[in-house]
Amino acid sequence: MQTSTKVISTIVVVLLLGLSGFLYFRYWFPYAEGTDTGELNFFSYQGVVFKTYEGKVIQTGLRANAANQAGIQSNEFVFSVDDPVIADSLMHCTGKQVELHYKRYFAPLPWRGQSVFVVDSIWSVK
């Protein structure tokens, strides 16, 4: 009777540790970080249950299409911000060139934002 209790306890502990590790790496472990530059197109405070700061940076550049002809391409960098001080600064930068430092997560959390890219600092505003 006592060995079955130890086995069940060990299995429960291993399962809880595995679940904790999975949740940590899925939602709290930033697996990449970098910078992105472009024109801040919009920035807003939105949400029904969890209010989060969401923004979009438009990046321009050249690209080659299927026929190998150069053309203008517009890429969007959609991001979230969880720091109210950074969010307040970005609210005043719409339409300006910004360089943002971000961390990328495997999945978003509802209270952190809708995007897997979370901006943690502003490097420059032009």
Steps between C-alpha positions, in 0.01 A plus 500: 500500500779741583701434182198582281460831684867582437467410132188713458662791688812476282290494180299803615816695588661416164184601312476830691867577434453418131192718476677785682797477264274495194304805617819690584657442159172558314399829664784655705827401330605750231668289233610797287562871531593767253425843360264621233489836326225670307224757508262461792167466321269470798509438872196432716376383837239234432323196635179388665614302804875567490596848380832484315713734292525394135690663216615463144821615331513524120833404345579582139752333281578354161411149396502282193170356383443175309625648170823624668397861471579735785210667674403680816389279787330604819541274804314536826643433844211444740594516866374535857634706789457403865678797660273808541797741493617370160139498378456864598814593308380313190160672515681823409709347217235410244624585150866513604786263424565284806749229587353256749660219699276197548486153649327220314305231683353173374143606587327816627341539841167687517627757753831551318351573157373341181839463331794269565726806454519706820686832481707565811688819401517780247848544356442806282232733363559714192 
